[in-house]
């Protein structure tokens, strides 16, 4: 995109703007300044000295670009651009004005929408000028006249089509807040841009959504049809795109450079203009791209992708198949070398050794229990055969290998007894009565009494350990039971049974469900208050609910909407930030850090200049209110700075580093000292 001009501006100025394609001028507020397309910084031929332009909510240009309307608080002022003289002040709204537009067939007719849920039609030839006022359930975000002035499209939580001649209006349901509306110049078609970053196309006759775009890469800042109606142009903070409908197709798009957020989009027959602001560079920029080039961007990108695929398909996949003179051979070599370098320190769990098969697991033989005492009785399995042959005979027949394994196992367990028998003259006595009584049964067990002249010290030590461990376990269980009995005796309750525990769980779930229902109702009230009365009233409603989770959710929603931040919102939010820093929940601390970052980096200069400003004797109510808000913000930030060390100790390491960095920015730019 070609840069037409770039001007250095203050951070709190030129936050809204509009492009005049016919007169080749850019109008920005606050304050109201006109920048010609091809003039230097010293040739700005219109700069309003009116103090009311310092606080501007919305700006709109007439279709013939001779008049300009801008909104200050709840009033609309019309300015003659040729003479710079203020023509008329339109008063009637009781809330912040969100949108202003001019009629397509009359230069005297204007329409406006405000946060007081009203839409007003103005006729500048009459006194009073508000000839029609319509009240809705929700505040209107945007509005636009149809080409023949038969309808006015209103964007709110739904899309409304209002006919000024009748009382009723039609509603088209939308799943998200409608932020932008525009009519096709020749067809009975309407396009809307919503908060969910989707563009929808509506047939006005059938009141149906005929097409829908893919989600954009960011918040939609502007949507407008090309003058010929061949495409719809959309603008985000990063890209300018041209799309078609029925079916949806991306015709072309280009990246918007050196802009933090876009302000306005305008088009002529052959050119597309984009106006944007850069916070880091403190500049206002106007970019231009030819409409034909914008459409060609998508074709060139498709050609590049197609050529890349063909090039990849023509490459030899094997180095041995490539000819020595082939230029792709060197490229393939480089790719193989890079792949080897990447695999040097690469570890893959799937490449670890895993045996392909395992040996069949044989269950261990039944252990022989040997009780070691001075007069011990060793129980082992035997048969009616002589005692020298100690082989276990199970009920089922066994193989020779299994019998040998069992014999070795039994001999291993009786090794101590046989060694003692050899050393100390052991007397073996077999209980013949026991043996004879078991001859008729299937068990072949015999009892051997082992008499040793010396006790086995190892057996006594192990027995003492077992008794000690058993005693410790018994003591722990007894102690635990005693504690439980004492606990429930103090509470005059019995030891709970399983049904009693289930009742506790059900009661807890019912309480949790009740709390969540209450929180949902509070959130709905806060959202309704936000839509009808504004951000400041929503914060007061959330703080009044005494539920910190509701307040955090509301502040987090503000953090994701940079356009809503202003001095009034900072004044309302800052008193609630300090308790969040000391909260034990890390998510709450993250929300507080994001809010503090937005306030210091976005509104820091406004707070600093407003708090140190000296006022002369006289009545300047907006300036005095602005000064009071800046002083309040500075006091709250100073309190946080005084407690910075204590607050940082409660945070984790990353949060503490970020908080310290923000406090350093405060010391460098905002601190009164």
N, C-alpha and C positions, 0 to 999 in steps of 0.2 A: 504494500500500500504506500502511496505517495503522501508525504507530509506537506500540507499547505502552510501551516504555521504552528508555532509552539511558543507559548507565553509563560513566563514565570509568575505565579500568583501565590497569595497567602494560603495557608492550609485551610482556613475557615472561610475562604471566598471561592466563588465559581464552583459551587457544589451542584448547581442545576444549570442547564443551558438548552438552547434551541438553535437550529440551523436555518438560516434564510437562503434558500437556493436561488431565488430570483434576484435578490439584491446582493448576493454573495457576501453576507454578513453572518456573524455568530453573536448571539446575545446570551450573556451569562449573568447569573445572580448568585449570591449577593456580593458586592453591590451591583446594580444594573450597569453593565458595560457592553459596548458594541465593538467587536473585533472584525475588521475587514479580512477577507480571505488572504489577499496578497500584500498587506501593509505591514510595516515594521511596528515594533512595540511603541514607538512614539507617535503613531498616526491613528490612535484609537479616537474616532471622531465623535463618539457619544459616551458620556459617562455621567450618570445621574448623581447629583449631590443630595438627593432626598434621603433623609435618615431612615425612612420607612423601608427602603430597599435593602437595608442591612439584615432584615429578618424576612426572608422570602420562602414560601412553601412550594409554589408552583409557578411556572411561566409558560405562556402559550402565545404563538404568533398567528396573526390573521392570515387568511388565505392569500390576500393581495400583498401581504408583508408591509402594509402601511401603518398598521396599529399593532400594539403589543399589550397583552394583559398579564399581570402578575398578581399573585395572592400574598398578602401580608396578614398573618393571623386569620381573622374571619372576614376580611374585606378584600375586594377585587379592585384594582386600579388599572385604568386604560390610559395608554401613553401614545401620543402621535409621534411616530419615529422620524418624520421629516422635520418637525420643529422641536422635538424633545419636550413638548408641553403635555402635562397631565390633563386628560380630557374629562374623565368621569371616575367617581368612586362608587362602587356597587356594594351596598351593605345590606345584610339580611341573614347570613349564616350565623350560627351560634357555635360552630366548631371549626376545626382545622380544615382548610379546603384541600381536597385531594386531586381534583382535576378541573380543567377549564377547556372548553372547545367552542369554536365559532360555527355558525350555521354555514352551509354550503351555498345557500341561495340569497342570503341577506347579510350585509355587512353590519347590521345593527343588532342582530340576534346572537346571543351567547348563552351557553349552558354551563353550569358548574355543579359539583357534588362535594359534600363535606362529611366530616365525621359525625355530625348531628343527625345522620340518616335522612337527609333531605337532598333533593335534586331541584335546582331552581333555574328557570328560564328567564333571561333578561332581555329587555328591549331598551336600548340606550336612548331612544327617541321619547320615551315616556318617563313620567315622574309619579310615583316611584317606579323604578325600572323592573322590579321583580314581578313579572306578569303571571307566572305560574310556579307554584311550589308543590312538589309531590314528596310525601313522606314514605319511607320504606322501613322494613324490619331490621335491616342491616346497613351499615355505612357502605357507600359506593366507592370503589377503588379507581375506576376509570369510566369514561363515557365518550361516545362518538356519534356524530350525525350521519345518517345514511346519505348517499349522493343526491337523492330527491327530497331530503328532509322529511320523509314520511315517518321515519322511526328514529329513536335515539337508543343506541345499545349501551347498556349499563353493566359493568363488571363488578360483581360482589362475590358472595359464596356461591351464587348461581349467576347465569347469564339472563338478563332481563331485556326485553324489547318493549319500549314505551312509546306509545303513540300520543303526541301532545294534544290531539283533538278529542280523545276519549279518556275516560277515567281508568279503565282497566289496562293491564299490561300482561304480556306473555312472559313466562319463565321457562328457561331451558336448563335442565339439571346439569350440574358440573360437580365432579368429585374433588375439586380443589378451588382455592380462591382465584378468581379471574383478575389478572393484573393489567392486561392490555386487550383492546378491541379495535378492529378496523374493518371497513366495508370494502368489497371489491369495487373498482371504479365502474364496471359495466355489468357484471353478473349479479344475480340475487344470492350473493355469497358473503359470509361473515367469517372472519378469522379471530381467534382468541388465543392469548398466551396466558398460561396458568402458573400457579405457584409450584406445581409439580414438574415444571420445565417442559411441558408438552404444548404443542400448537394444535388446536382443533379447528376444523372447518365445518361450518353449519350452513345448511340449506334453509333460507329464511321461509320459503313457502311451506315445506314439509316439517320444519323445526326439528330436523334430524342432523346428527353428526355424521357427515359423509366421509370424513377422513381424519386421520390423526398422525402426527409426526412421531419420530423417535425422541427420547429424552435428550435435551440439549446438554452441553457440557457445563452449564452454569445457569444462574438466574437470568431469565429473559428480561432484558432492559428495554427492548422496543421491538414491535412487529409492525410492518407496513407493506402494502402492496406496491409493486413497481407501477410507474405511471401508465404503462400499457396493459397492466394486469396479467403479464405473462408469468410472474413468479411472486412469491411472498418473501420478503427480506426480513431476517431475524437477526438480532444483535444480543450477544452476551459479553461478558467482560473479556473474553479471549478470542471469540470468532465472530465473523459476519458471514451469514449463510443465505443462500437462495434455494427455496424449496418449491415443489409443485404439489398438487393434490389430485386425488382420484385418478390413479393411485398416488400415494406419497412417494416422492423421489427427491433425492438431494441433487440439485442442479449444479451447485458450486459453493465453495466456501474458502475463506482466507483468514489468516491469523491477524489479530489486531495487536501490533507491537507497542511497547512502552506505555501501557495503560494499566492502572490498577482497577478502575471501574469505568464503564462506558456511561455516557450521559444521554446521547441523542443519536438518532439515525434519520437521514433524509436522502431522497433520491430524485434525480432528474431523468430525462429520457436516456442519457448515455453515461451517467456518473452516479456513484454511491458515496455518500459522505458519512463519516463517523466522528463524533465528538466525544472526547474522553479526558479523564483526569489521572495524573500520576501523583501519588502521595509521597513517594520517595524523592522524586525530582521536583515536587511542588510546581507542577506545570499543567497547563491546559493545552491540549493538542487537537488539531483537526486533520484527519486523514481522508484520502480520496482514492478510490479504485474504480477504473472503468467497468461498466456493467458487463461488457463483453468479456473482459478479462476475468471477472468474477465467475462467469459461467464456464470459462475455459480452464479454470483451476482444477475442477473435478475431472475434466477430460484428460488433462495432462497427468494427473495423479493415476488415473486408470491405465494410461499408456505406460507409465513407469512401472506399475505393478505387473502389467502384461509382459513387458520386455524383461523384467527381472525373472519372471517365471520361465520364459523361454531361454534365457541365459543359463538358468540353473538346470533346465532340462538338457541343454546341449553339453553341459560339462561332463567329462568322463567320470564315472563313479569309482573306477579303479585306476591306480597309478600305473599298473603294469599295462593297461590297455591304451593309455595315452601315448601318442607318438612323441619321439624326441623333439621334433620341431614344433609341436603343438604349443601355442601360448598358454593354453589352460593347464599344461603340465606344471608350470611353475606355481600357478595359483593353487593347484591341488596340493603341491608339496607344502606350501605355506600353511594351508588349512590343516594338513596332517600334523605338522610341527606344533601348531597352536593347540590342537586337540591333545597331543602328548604332554605338552606343558601343563595343560589344565588338569590332566589326570595324575600328575606326580603326587600331589598332596590330597588327592580325592579318595575318600573312603566310602565304600558302599556296604551297608549291612547285608545286602543280598549276596555279596560276593564272599562273605565269610564261610568257613568250612562247615558244611552240614552233611553228616553221613547219609548216604543214599538208602541204607537199610541198617537195621539194628538187630543184634542177636536176640533170639527168643528168650524171654525172661523166665527163669525157673524159680518158682516160689521157694523161699528158704525152708529148710526142715524145721520141724517143731523143736524148740529148745528144751533141754533137759534141765530142770530146776534142781540145783544142788544146795542144800541147807547145811552150812558148815557150823558144827558145834563139836563139843568134846565127844558126845555120844550122838553122832548125826545119823540120820536115816536118809540114804540116797535112793530116790525113786527113779528107776530107769526102765525102759521097755526092754523086754527080753522074751524068749520063747521057752518052750519045754526042753529045748536043747541044753547042753551043759553051759555053765556061765561063761566059759572061755569064749564062746561064740555069742557075741552080743549083737544081734541083728533084729531090727524092728520088722514085724510081720503085720502089715495092714490087712484090711478086709479084702482089698483088691490085689490081684497079682501085680508084681512089679518086675521090671527088667533087671538084668544083672547090674547094669551101670547105676541104676537108681538105688539098688540095695547097697552097693558099695559106697555111694555118697552118704546115705543115711548112716551106715556103720561108721564111717569116718567122722561124721558129725557127732554121733553119740560118744565115740572114743575121745574126741576133742574135749567134750564137756566133762568127761570123767577122768581127765588127765591128772588132776590134782589128787583125786582119791587113789588112783593106782600108784602114784609116786609116793604117797604117804604110806601105802600098804607095803611097799618095798623097803622103806627106810625104817619104820618104827615098829614093825611086827604087828600088823593089823590082824585082828581076829574077825573073821567074816562068819556071821551067823545068819543062816537063811531060815525064814519062818516057813516051815513046811506046811503048817495049817493054811497059811495064806496062799501058798503055791497050789496046794491040792484043791482049795476052794475055787480057784480061778481056772482050773484045767478045763472045765466044761464050758467056759464062756469064750467070747471072741477076743478078750483083752488078755495079753500075755505079760502082765506086770508082776514084778517081784519086789520085795522090800529087803534091802541089804542094810544091816546095822553096822556102822563104821565106828570103831572105838579107837581113839587116838590118845597117845600119852601126853601130847602137848596141844594146847588150844591154838587155833589159827588166828594170829593177830589181825590179819587183813579182814577176816570175817567179822571180828568184833568191832573194828573201826567202821566198816561199812554199815554194820547194824546200828552203831551209835549215830551215824549220819542219817540213816533212815528214820530212826526214832526222833532225832532232833528236828529233821524236816517235817515229819508228821506232826510233831508238837507245835512247830511254828505255824503250820497250816491250820491246825485246830485252833490255836490262839487267835489267828487272824479272823477266821470265820466267827469264832465266839465274840470277838471284839466288834466285828461288823454288825452282827445280829444285835448285840447289846446297844450299839449306837443307834441303830434303826428303831429299836423298841423305845429308847429314851426320846428320840426325836418325835415319834408319833404319840408318845405318852404326853410330851409337853404340849403338843397340838391338840390333845384330846381326840386323836383320830386313831383308827385301826390301821394296820398294815394294809396297803391297797392291794386289791386283787386285780386280775387282768381285766374284767369288765369295768372296774373303777378307772383304770388307766385309759381305756378306750373312751370313757366318758370325758376324761380330761382333754384328750386329743380333739374330740368333737367340739367341746366347748371352746378350745383355743382356735379351731378353724372358724367357728361361728363368729368369734370376736374379730379375727383377721378379716373375714368377709365384710363385717360391718364397718371396720375401719377403712377398707378399700372403697366401699360404696360411698362413705362420707367424703373420702378424698376425691373420688370421681365427681361428686356433686360440687365440691369446692372448685375443682378445676374448670368445670363447665361455667360456674359463676364468674370465675376470673376471665375466662375466654370471652364470655358475653360482655363483661365490663370493658375488656380491651377493645372489642369491636365497636362498642357504642360510645365510650367515654374517653378512650385513649390509653396510652401506655402508663402514664403516671397514676391514673385511677386504678388500673389493673394491679400495679405494684402495691398500692395501699390496700386493695382488697385481699391480695395474697398475704400481706403482713398481718392483716386483721384476723385471718383464719388460724393463726398460731400453729401452722403446720409448715415446718421448714422445708419439707420435700416439695410442697406446692410452690413456695417461693423460688427454690432452686430450679425447678422445671421452667418457671416463667423467665428467670434470668438467663437460663441456657437457651431458651427460644430467642431471646434478644441477641445473644451472642452469635447466633446463626443468621441474623438479619442485620448486616452492617448499615443498611439504609435508614433504619429507625433511630440510630444513635444521634442524639443532640444534647444540648446543654441541660434541658429540662429532664431528660431521662437520666443523665449522670447525677443530677441533684437528687433525684428520687431513689436511685439504686445504691449510691455510695454508703448511706447509713446502715445498710443491711449486709455489706461486704465483710466488714471486720469480724462479726461472729462466725461467718463461714470459714475464715482462715483458721480459727481455733477449733473447728469441728473435727471429730475423730474420723469421719468418713472421708476417704481420699477423693471420692468423686465430687463431693461438695467443695473441697479445696481446689480441684481442677477448674470447676465452674467459676469460683471466685478469682482465680488467677487469669482466666480468659477475660473476665469482665474488667479487671484492673488493667490488663494489657490494652483492651479496646479503649478505655477511658484515657490512659496516659498517652498512648500513641495517636489516637484519633482526635481527642478533644483537649489535649494538653496545652497547646498554644492558645486556644480560645480561653481556657481557664486562667492561664498566666496573664495574658493581656487584659482580660476583663477584671481580674482581681486587683491589678495595679493601676487601673485607669482613674484619672482625676476628672471630676465633673465640675462644670461651671454652674453658676447660679442660673436656674431656669427650670422649666418643666420639660423633661424628656423621659416619659414613663417607661418606654421599652428599654432605654439604656440603663435606667436605674434598676429595673427588674433583672436585666442581664448581669449587672454588677453584683447584685445580691446573690444570684445563683452561683456566680464564679467564686465569691467569697465563701459560700457554704461548701462548695466542692473542695476548695483549697484547705479549709479546716478539717474536713473528713480525711483527705489525703495526708495531711500533716499528722493527724492522730494515728493513722496506720503506720506512718514512718517512725513515730516515736516508739511504737510497740513492735517494730520490725524484728528485733532480736528475739523477743519472746515468741512471736508468731512463727519465725523460721525454725526454731527448735522443735516445734510440734509437727513439722512437715517431714516428709521423706527427703532423700538426698536430691532427687531431680527437681521436686517442687521447691525445695529450699534454694537451689541455684537460680531457678527462674524468678522466684520472689526477690532474691537479692539483686538480680539484674534489673528488675523493674524499679526497685528502690533507688538503684544507682542512676537510672534515667530520670527519676523524679528529682534527685539531688542536682543533677546537671542542668535540667531544663525548667523545673517548676518550683523548686524550693525557694521560699521567700528570702533566705539568706544568700 
